[in-house]
Amino acid sequence: MMYNALVKGLNPHVEEEITVLIEGVVLVCFVREWLKNVAVDKSYSVTIDSCVLDDIDMAENEDAGIGFK
C-alpha cells in the first residue's frame, strides 16, 4: 500500500534513518535505498514494511485504530 509521507527529520549520524509523518502518526524508519535528494518538509509516496528484531512478542492490532499489541 502506498502512503504519503512528510519527512520531519534525517539523522545526521545514521544515513538510513528518517523520521516521517504518515496519516498523523510519527514514525522513525530506516530506508532500504537511500536517496540523496530526500529533503525535510517535503512529501513522498512510500511503502512501509515492518521488521521486528530480537524476540519481541507482537500481534496485529485487531481494532480499527493504529497500534501494536
Secondary structure as UniProt FT lines:
FT   STRAND          2..10
FT   TURN            15..16
FT   STRAND          17..22
FT   TURN            23..24
FT   STRAND          25..30
FT   TURN            36..37
FT   TURN            40..41
FT   STRAND          43..47
//
